[in-house]
Amino acid sequence: MPRNPVVLTLFALPATLIFLLFFLGPFIYFVVMSFWSVSLFRLSRDFTLVNYLDVYREYGYSVAFTFAIALLIAVIATLLAFGFAYLIRFRAGRLGPTLLFVTLITMFGGYLVKIYAWRTILGTTGILNTGLIELGIIDEPVSWLLYNPGAVVATLTHFLLPFAVLPLYGSLRGISDAQLAAARDLGARPLRMLIDIVLPQCQPGILVAFMLTFFIAAGDYVTPRLVGGTATAMAGNFVENQFITALNAPQSSALAVAILAVSAGTVLLLRAVMRRTLAVR
């Protein structure tokens, strides 16, 4: 069936306008603003690199800490999501659609609801402390379960897991059962089929799952504040502080652009590594 370029352009026009107005436009504005400065709470449009130098000198450790946490979350979420998506696609049978539906439902549970749920679980009066006391493992509630990097990793991994499952499941759906059956008939073991057949064809899904979880975790500032405490401040918290409290929009813009640049570099590096190690044979 022939495709009319005019019709296709009209269909794509609303999405293109939304992308330009609400994503690309603000991003370009913040990039330009990151080279400005603030003097006596007035915005000066003179070109300067001081903001990026301050990002390196004052926030270098925070940015490194943020990306370490985000990388850990992305790796854990992607691995767990791959195992769950593999279960749905190849092992669950008729139960697979139900598990996929449950995964979709959890995406509408609410971000703050999940954060406060983990505060309840990890708090001194939470389920975990209560269970440990009932089992006789501890005599009194412990407070170190909450307000630490581990709490941030657990909360964000739980929140981001459905976002990683869906692209991985979509990639696994593209793998033909006949390929696996042929490899099995030729004597290939499950691990060999996973390495030679499944993983190479799942590269797009793995990359998307990692990218979604990594970008969201690197830019998040609500979870570190509510379950991480003051000792787990991430770069997003400093962006918020500079923009709202200090009223220094150029500094916060420079920090946000730096976070995005390092995130994009990390994803591109992962893509290059995957292309070399998981090339389709």
N, C-alpha and C positions, 0 to 999 in steps of 0.2 A: 504494500500500500504506500503510494507516494506521500511524502511529508512536505507540507507547505512551510517554507522558512518564515513567512510572515506570521502564520499561526503559531509556530513554535516560539517566535520572538515575543508575541503578545502573551503567551502563557508564562514565559520566563520573566517578563517585565516586572510584575509585582514583587517577586522574590528578589530580583536584582535591585530594585529601588530600596527595598527594606534593608538589604545588605549594605548598600552604599550609604544610606541615611543614618542607620543605627549602629553599624559596625565599622565600616571603613572610614567614614567621615569623622566620627569621634576619635578613632585611633590616630588618624593623621593629625588631628588637632592636638592631641596629647603629646604626640611626638614633637610637634613644633613647640608646644608650651614647655617641654622639658629643657629647651635651650634658653628659656627666659629666666628671670629672677624676680624676687620680691624684696622690696625695700620699703620699710615703714608701712607694711600691709598694703602696699601698692604694687601692682604688677608692672614690671619693666620688661619691654620687648627687645631689649638689647641682647644680642647673641652672646652666650657664655657656656662654658663646659664645666662650670663649678658644680652644678648639680650631679653630674656623672662622677666627678672626682669625689664628691661627698658620699655617693653611693658606695664607691670602692673603699673609702677611708672609714666611714661611720657604720655602714650597713653590710660590709663584706662578710662578716661572720654570720649575720642573720640570713643573708641570701644563701650562703653555703649550707647552713643548718636547714633552711626551708627546702632546698633541693634534695638534701639527704633524706628528710622525712617524706617528701613527695615521691622520690624514687622508690623508697621502701614500700610505700602505700601502693604505688603503681605496680610494682613487681608482685606483691602479695595478692592484690586484687585480680591482676591478669592471670596468675597461676590458678587461683581458686575458681575464677570464672571459666577458664579453659576446662578444668576438670568437670565443673558442673555442666557446661555446654556439651562436652563430650558425652557425659552421662545421658543428657536429654536426647542427643542425636543418635547414639549408637547402643545404649544399654537400657534405657528406661522403657522402651517399647510403647505400649499404649498409654503409659503414664507420662510420657514425654510432653505432650501438649498441656497437660495439667501443671507440670512443673514449670513450663514456660509461661503459662498464664499467671502462676503465683509470682514469678519473677517480675512480670509486667505490673502486677498489682502493687508490689512493694515500692515501685517507683513513685507511686502517688501517696505514699504514707506521710510525706511532709519532712522537710529537712530538719527543722527545729524539733519536731516530735522525736526524731531518732536521736538527736543530740541529748535531749532531756531524758530519753529512755536510757541512754548509756550513763548519764549522770546518776540515775536511779540505781542502775545495776552496780556501778563501781563505787557509789557513795558509802559512807560509814553505816548507814541504815539500809543499804541496798541488798539485793538478792544474793550477791556473791559473798559479802561479809556475813550475812545471816546464815548462809549455807555452810561456810567454813566454821562458824561458831557451833552450829548444830552437829557437825561432824567431829567436833573436838580438836580441830587442827589449830585453831587460835582461841585465846581466852577472851579477847576483846576486839572490837572492830579496828581495822587498820585503815589509815587515811592515805597511804601512798599509792593506792590503786587509782586514785583520781588526781588530776592536775599534774600530769607528767606526759612526756612524749608518747608513751605506750598507749595512754588513753586516747590521744589524738589519732594515732595509727589505727586503733580498733574502731573508733567511731567513723572515721572517714572511709576505711575499708568497707565497713558495713553499708555505708551510704552509697558508695560508688560501685559496689559489686554488680548491681543490675545493669549499669551503664556499660560494663565490660562484658557481661554475659551475652547481650543481644548481638553485637557485631561478631563475636566469636561463633555464636550459634549460626548466624547467617553465612559465615565462611564454611562452617562444617556442613551446612546443608548443600553446598556446592560440590561436595565430594561424593562421587558415585559409589554405591554399595558394590557394584561390579568390580571396581578397582581393588577394593579390599578383599573381595572374594577371590579374585585372580591371584593376588599376592599371597593369600592364605593357602590356596591350592598349590602354589609353587614352593611352599615351605617357609614363608617368611614368618617370623615371630612377631608378636604384638608390638614390641619395642621397635623393631625394624620397620614395621608398617607405619608406626607413629612418626619416626624420623624421616623416612623416605617418601611417604605419601601424604600423611595428614598435615604435618607442620609446614612443608613447602607450599601447600595449597591454602593454608590458613594465614599466610603472611599479612594480607590486608586486614583481616579481622584482628590479629594480634597487635598490629601497629595502631589501629583505631582504638582498641580497648586500652592499650597502654597510654596513648595520647590523651584520651578523654580523662582517665583517672589521674594522670600526671599533671595536666594543665589545671584541672579543678582543684586538686590537692595543693599545688604550688601557689595558687591565688587565693585560697580560702583564708579567712580571718575570723570567722565566727566560731568555728570549732576550737581553734587554739585558745580563744578567750574563754569559752564556756567550760571546756574540759581539760585544757592544757595548763591553765594558770599563767602566772607572770613569768615563770621560768621557761615556758614553751612559746614565747612570742615568735611569730613567724613574720616573713617580709610583708604579708598582707596587712598585718596589724600596724606596721610602721607606715604603710601607704595610707591607711585610714587615718592614723594619727596626724600625719603631715597635711593631709587634705582637709580634715574637719577641725582638729584641735589647733594645730599650728598655723592653719590658713596659708600653707605654703604649697600651692598647687604645682608650680614647676618642679619642686623637689619630689613630690609624690608621683608626678608624671614620669620623671627620670627613673625613679625606682620601679615603677610599673613597667616601663619600657625595657629596663634591664632584666626584669623577671621574665618578660615575654621572650626576649632575645635568647636568654640562656635556655628557656624551655624549648624554644624552636630548635636551637642547636642540639639539645639532648635528643629530641625526637628524630632529627635528621641523622644523627650519629647512629641511633638504634636502627633506623631504616637501612643505612649503609651496611651495618654489621649483619642484619638479617638477610640482606641480598647476597652477601658473600657466604654465609654459613647455611642458609636454608634455600639455596638455589634449587629449583625443580630439576630433578635428575632425568 
